[in-house]
Amino acid sequence: MKILLLGGTRFLGRHAVDVALARGHEVTLFTRGRQPNAWGAAVTMLAGDRDPSLAPGLAALDGGWWDAVIDTSGYVPRLVGASAQALRNSVGRYLFVSSISVYPDMSKPGVDEDAPVGKLDDPATEEIAKFYGPLKVACEDVVRDVFGARALIVRPGLVVGPHDPTDRFGYWIARFVHPQLLGARGPQAVLPAPPTRPLQVIDARDLAALMIDLVEDQSADTFNATSAAGTWTFADLVSELARAGGAAAPQPLWVDEATLLLHKVEPWTGLPMWLPGTFAESGGMMEVDCRRATAAGLRMRPLAETIEATATWLAQRDNAPAWKAVLAAQAEREIAAVAVGR
């Protein structure tokens, strides 16, 4: 197959390139040219901008033909619409990477692909941080409007693994495997109780494999894509982290929600992947229904493999810009002292 990726040089896209090349596909990347080409002559690089008002815009796509396009970098419907229109007669299938954030009500477990999705009050807004979910919905709609039965939507959950530019999953790996990356930390790692808290993530390499499977199979549907609900808990994650960290790993310290909130720990960022019970609309966020993707071939590697690969990558990357929003070392010590009654 001839596969075009819009983006593809940073995280999920680069894993999709690796999978596609390993399966013998011909890969083209359309990017702004700001990231290095990690594959050399193995891929074709096209330079431009998804915004057609910014020269050279989408001109590099003119005259090409691909069996499928995978859009890993679409966040604004205006720009996704421009790409979709430019490619409507140049690709056989359009796979758009959306998000489970499209579901405004995740208060209960088991949200599936037919659940209600969010809508923009102002269709012209392009405030991604504020309206991320509804903007993704609008992008999905644009792709379906242009490609009809040739549209393919993938809604990942929390994507983790090597090259993840966020501090979410990586924070926990650093805390247990490479604690020196986080400054002068104490011997106890503060964790959000209860240990039975559900955890639902997907390794970017497994997500990439699913996406290539879907375009190979010429699928045309919408898929939630993350681990099966009930696969892991936070305790499972900590157990694997402690094993990976060995003798140098900190002692897990499970701290109740009230104490964390009293110390003004920021949900989701201060202790990554933690959402307190007061966030009622997100109560089922880590228990989304992914049976459709599993039936389509999604396979999940063991959590230990994701931890090992991410730890190796973290040890090699420049961590200077990282960990700006997570719980500070001194704050963690203070919380630990309160939790153990000192």
LINTAZI-V550480 format. One record per residue. N is the residue number from 0. SS is DSSP state (helix for helix, strand for strand, loop for the rest). D_CENTER is the distance of its C-alpha to the mean C-alpha in Angstrom with 2 decimals. Layout:
n:N ss:SS d_center:D_CENTER
n:N ss:SS d_center:D_CENTER
//
This chain:
n:0 ss:loop d_center:25.39
n:1 ss:strand d_center:24.76
n:2 ss:strand d_center:21.09
n:3 ss:strand d_center:20.06
n:4 ss:strand d_center:16.65
n:5 ss:strand d_center:16.23
n:6 ss:loop d_center:14.49
n:7 ss:loop d_center:13.42
n:8 ss:loop d_center:14.54
n:9 ss:loop d_center:11.79
n:10 ss:loop d_center:8.62
n:11 ss:helix d_center:7.48
n:12 ss:helix d_center:10.84
n:13 ss:helix d_center:12.90
n:14 ss:helix d_center:12.12
n:15 ss:helix d_center:13.09
n:16 ss:helix d_center:16.16
n:17 ss:helix d_center:17.04
n:18 ss:helix d_center:17.03
n:19 ss:helix d_center:18.99
n:20 ss:helix d_center:21.47
n:21 ss:helix d_center:22.00
n:22 ss:loop d_center:23.02
n:23 ss:loop d_center:25.41
n:24 ss:loop d_center:23.88
n:25 ss:strand d_center:24.77
n:26 ss:strand d_center:21.87
n:27 ss:strand d_center:22.07
n:28 ss:strand d_center:19.69
n:29 ss:strand d_center:20.29
n:30 ss:strand d_center:19.31
n:31 ss:loop d_center:21.10
n:32 ss:loop d_center:22.26
n:33 ss:loop d_center:21.00
n:34 ss:loop d_center:19.12
n:35 ss:loop d_center:21.22
n:36 ss:loop d_center:21.51
n:37 ss:loop d_center:20.51
n:38 ss:loop d_center:22.31
n:39 ss:helix d_center:25.61
n:40 ss:helix d_center:27.75
n:41 ss:helix d_center:25.56
n:42 ss:strand d_center:23.64
n:43 ss:strand d_center:25.11
n:44 ss:strand d_center:23.89
n:45 ss:strand d_center:24.57
n:46 ss:strand d_center:24.51
n:47 ss:loop d_center:24.41
n:48 ss:loop d_center:22.66
n:49 ss:loop d_center:20.90
n:50 ss:loop d_center:23.28
n:51 ss:loop d_center:26.58
n:52 ss:loop d_center:28.57
n:53 ss:loop d_center:27.57
n:54 ss:loop d_center:29.58
n:55 ss:loop d_center:29.13
n:56 ss:loop d_center:26.56
n:57 ss:loop d_center:25.79
n:58 ss:helix d_center:29.15
n:59 ss:helix d_center:27.86
n:60 ss:helix d_center:26.65
n:61 ss:loop d_center:30.22
n:62 ss:loop d_center:32.05
n:63 ss:loop d_center:29.26
n:64 ss:loop d_center:28.43
n:65 ss:strand d_center:25.39
n:66 ss:strand d_center:24.88
n:67 ss:strand d_center:21.31
n:68 ss:strand d_center:18.91
n:69 ss:strand d_center:15.12
n:70 ss:strand d_center:13.73
n:71 ss:loop d_center:10.36
n:72 ss:loop d_center:11.71
n:73 ss:loop d_center:13.30
n:74 ss:loop d_center:13.36
n:75 ss:loop d_center:17.14
n:76 ss:helix d_center:19.33
n:77 ss:helix d_center:22.17
n:78 ss:helix d_center:20.40
n:79 ss:helix d_center:18.73
n:80 ss:helix d_center:22.23
n:81 ss:helix d_center:23.85
n:82 ss:helix d_center:21.81
n:83 ss:helix d_center:22.42
n:84 ss:helix d_center:26.09
n:85 ss:helix d_center:26.49
n:86 ss:helix d_center:25.17
n:87 ss:loop d_center:26.66
n:88 ss:loop d_center:29.54
n:89 ss:loop d_center:27.85
n:90 ss:strand d_center:25.19
n:91 ss:strand d_center:25.59
n:92 ss:strand d_center:22.21
n:93 ss:strand d_center:19.30
n:94 ss:strand d_center:15.81
n:95 ss:strand d_center:13.62
n:96 ss:strand d_center:9.83
n:97 ss:loop d_center:9.79
n:98 ss:loop d_center:8.14
n:99 ss:helix d_center:9.95
n:100 ss:helix d_center:10.84
n:101 ss:helix d_center:13.61
n:102 ss:loop d_center:15.59
n:103 ss:loop d_center:17.73
n:104 ss:loop d_center:19.40
n:105 ss:loop d_center:17.55
n:106 ss:loop d_center:20.59
n:107 ss:loop d_center:21.35
n:108 ss:loop d_center:19.69
n:109 ss:loop d_center:19.48
n:110 ss:loop d_center:17.94
n:111 ss:loop d_center:18.00
n:112 ss:loop d_center:17.58
n:113 ss:loop d_center:21.00
n:114 ss:loop d_center:20.38
n:115 ss:loop d_center:21.22
n:116 ss:loop d_center:18.71
n:117 ss:loop d_center:19.09
n:118 ss:loop d_center:21.39
n:119 ss:loop d_center:22.13
n:120 ss:loop d_center:25.47
n:121 ss:loop d_center:25.81
n:122 ss:loop d_center:24.66
n:123 ss:loop d_center:25.29
n:124 ss:loop d_center:22.89
n:125 ss:loop d_center:20.22
n:126 ss:loop d_center:19.07
n:127 ss:loop d_center:15.31
n:128 ss:loop d_center:14.81
n:129 ss:loop d_center:17.39
n:130 ss:loop d_center:16.76
n:131 ss:helix d_center:13.09
n:132 ss:helix d_center:13.30
n:133 ss:helix d_center:16.78
n:134 ss:helix d_center:16.14
n:135 ss:helix d_center:13.54
n:136 ss:helix d_center:16.34
n:137 ss:helix d_center:18.85
n:138 ss:helix d_center:17.00
n:139 ss:helix d_center:16.94
n:140 ss:helix d_center:20.62
n:141 ss:helix d_center:21.51
n:142 ss:helix d_center:20.21
n:143 ss:helix d_center:22.13
n:144 ss:helix d_center:25.14
n:145 ss:helix d_center:25.41
n:146 ss:helix d_center:24.57
n:147 ss:helix d_center:25.66
n:148 ss:helix d_center:25.64
n:149 ss:helix d_center:23.88
n:150 ss:strand d_center:20.66
n:151 ss:strand d_center:17.67
n:152 ss:strand d_center:14.70
n:153 ss:strand d_center:11.49
n:154 ss:strand d_center:9.62
n:155 ss:strand d_center:6.51
n:156 ss:loop d_center:6.35
n:157 ss:strand d_center:4.67
n:158 ss:strand d_center:2.96
n:159 ss:strand d_center:6.02
n:160 ss:loop d_center:9.07
n:161 ss:loop d_center:11.32
n:162 ss:loop d_center:10.76
n:163 ss:loop d_center:7.82
n:164 ss:loop d_center:9.51
n:165 ss:loop d_center:8.94
n:166 ss:loop d_center:11.54
n:167 ss:helix d_center:9.98
n:168 ss:helix d_center:10.15
n:169 ss:helix d_center:12.20
n:170 ss:helix d_center:14.73
n:171 ss:helix d_center:15.82
n:172 ss:helix d_center:16.27
n:173 ss:helix d_center:18.21
n:174 ss:helix d_center:20.21
n:175 ss:helix d_center:21.48
n:176 ss:helix d_center:21.56
n:177 ss:loop d_center:22.07
n:178 ss:helix d_center:23.43
n:179 ss:helix d_center:25.35
n:180 ss:helix d_center:22.30
n:181 ss:helix d_center:22.28
n:182 ss:loop d_center:25.97
n:183 ss:loop d_center:28.91
n:184 ss:loop d_center:27.36
n:185 ss:loop d_center:29.62
n:186 ss:loop d_center:30.12
n:187 ss:strand d_center:28.23
n:188 ss:strand d_center:24.51
n:189 ss:strand d_center:24.06
n:190 ss:strand d_center:21.85
n:191 ss:strand d_center:21.37
n:192 ss:loop d_center:23.83
n:193 ss:loop d_center:24.14
n:194 ss:loop d_center:23.01
n:195 ss:loop d_center:22.66
n:196 ss:loop d_center:19.72
n:197 ss:strand d_center:17.33
n:198 ss:strand d_center:14.00
n:199 ss:loop d_center:11.46
n:200 ss:strand d_center:8.43
n:201 ss:strand d_center:7.70
n:202 ss:strand d_center:8.49
n:203 ss:helix d_center:7.18
n:204 ss:helix d_center:10.94
n:205 ss:helix d_center:11.52
n:206 ss:helix d_center:9.20
n:207 ss:helix d_center:11.04
n:208 ss:helix d_center:14.23
n:209 ss:helix d_center:13.89
n:210 ss:helix d_center:13.52
n:211 ss:helix d_center:16.54
n:212 ss:helix d_center:18.33
n:213 ss:helix d_center:18.08
n:214 ss:helix d_center:19.50
n:215 ss:helix d_center:22.06
n:216 ss:loop d_center:23.13
n:217 ss:loop d_center:23.30
n:218 ss:loop d_center:21.52
n:219 ss:loop d_center:21.55
n:220 ss:loop d_center:19.79
n:221 ss:strand d_center:16.78
n:222 ss:strand d_center:14.48
n:223 ss:strand d_center:12.25
n:224 ss:strand d_center:10.10
n:225 ss:loop d_center:9.51
n:226 ss:loop d_center:12.36
n:227 ss:loop d_center:15.67
n:228 ss:loop d_center:16.72
n:229 ss:loop d_center:18.98
n:230 ss:loop d_center:17.85
n:231 ss:strand d_center:17.27
n:232 ss:strand d_center:18.39
n:233 ss:helix d_center:17.94
n:234 ss:helix d_center:21.26
n:235 ss:helix d_center:20.02
n:236 ss:helix d_center:17.39
n:237 ss:helix d_center:20.22
n:238 ss:helix d_center:22.62
n:239 ss:helix d_center:20.62
n:240 ss:helix d_center:19.98
n:241 ss:helix d_center:23.71
n:242 ss:helix d_center:24.65
n:243 ss:helix d_center:22.67
n:244 ss:helix d_center:24.15
n:245 ss:helix d_center:27.63
n:246 ss:helix d_center:30.56
n:247 ss:helix d_center:28.85
n:248 ss:loop d_center:26.18
n:249 ss:loop d_center:26.84
n:250 ss:strand d_center:28.23
n:251 ss:strand d_center:25.82
n:252 ss:strand d_center:27.09
n:253 ss:strand d_center:25.92
n:254 ss:strand d_center:26.64
n:255 ss:loop d_center:27.23
n:256 ss:helix d_center:25.42
n:257 ss:helix d_center:28.62
n:258 ss:helix d_center:28.99
n:259 ss:helix d_center:25.48
n:260 ss:helix d_center:26.04
n:261 ss:helix d_center:29.55
n:262 ss:loop d_center:28.28
n:263 ss:loop d_center:25.93
n:264 ss:loop d_center:22.71
n:265 ss:loop d_center:19.91
n:266 ss:strand d_center:17.70
n:267 ss:strand d_center:13.97
n:268 ss:loop d_center:14.72
n:269 ss:loop d_center:18.09
n:270 ss:strand d_center:17.21
n:271 ss:strand d_center:13.42
n:272 ss:loop d_center:12.18
n:273 ss:loop d_center:15.77
n:274 ss:loop d_center:16.90
n:275 ss:loop d_center:20.71
n:276 ss:loop d_center:22.75
n:277 ss:loop d_center:23.98
n:278 ss:loop d_center:20.71
n:279 ss:helix d_center:22.19
n:280 ss:helix d_center:20.08
n:281 ss:helix d_center:16.96
n:282 ss:loop d_center:18.97
n:283 ss:loop d_center:17.43
n:284 ss:loop d_center:13.74
n:285 ss:loop d_center:13.39
n:286 ss:loop d_center:15.80
n:287 ss:loop d_center:14.61
n:288 ss:loop d_center:16.73
n:289 ss:loop d_center:15.19
n:290 ss:helix d_center:18.65
n:291 ss:helix d_center:18.63
n:292 ss:helix d_center:15.86
n:293 ss:helix d_center:17.69
n:294 ss:helix d_center:20.87
n:295 ss:loop d_center:19.53
n:296 ss:loop d_center:18.88
n:297 ss:loop d_center:15.49
n:298 ss:loop d_center:16.31
n:299 ss:loop d_center:14.64
n:300 ss:loop d_center:15.93
n:301 ss:loop d_center:17.45
n:302 ss:helix d_center:15.59
n:303 ss:helix d_center:18.17
n:304 ss:helix d_center:17.12
n:305 ss:helix d_center:13.56
n:306 ss:helix d_center:15.33
n:307 ss:helix d_center:17.99
n:308 ss:helix d_center:16.04
n:309 ss:helix d_center:13.90
n:310 ss:helix d_center:17.23
n:311 ss:helix d_center:18.96
n:312 ss:helix d_center:16.63
n:313 ss:helix d_center:16.82
n:314 ss:helix d_center:20.57
n:315 ss:helix d_center:20.80
n:316 ss:loop d_center:18.76
n:317 ss:loop d_center:20.28
n:318 ss:loop d_center:19.25
n:319 ss:loop d_center:21.64
n:320 ss:loop d_center:19.25
n:321 ss:loop d_center:16.96
n:322 ss:loop d_center:17.46
n:323 ss:loop d_center:19.08
n:324 ss:loop d_center:17.92
n:325 ss:loop d_center:18.02
n:326 ss:loop d_center:21.20
n:327 ss:loop d_center:24.03
n:328 ss:helix d_center:26.14
n:329 ss:helix d_center:29.26
n:330 ss:helix d_center:27.67
n:331 ss:helix d_center:26.35
n:332 ss:helix d_center:29.92
n:333 ss:helix d_center:31.44
n:334 ss:helix d_center:29.36
n:335 ss:helix d_center:30.14
n:336 ss:helix d_center:33.82
n:337 ss:helix d_center:33.93
n:338 ss:helix d_center:32.15
n:339 ss:loop d_center:34.70
n:340 ss:loop d_center:37.59
n:341 ss:loop d_center:38.71
//
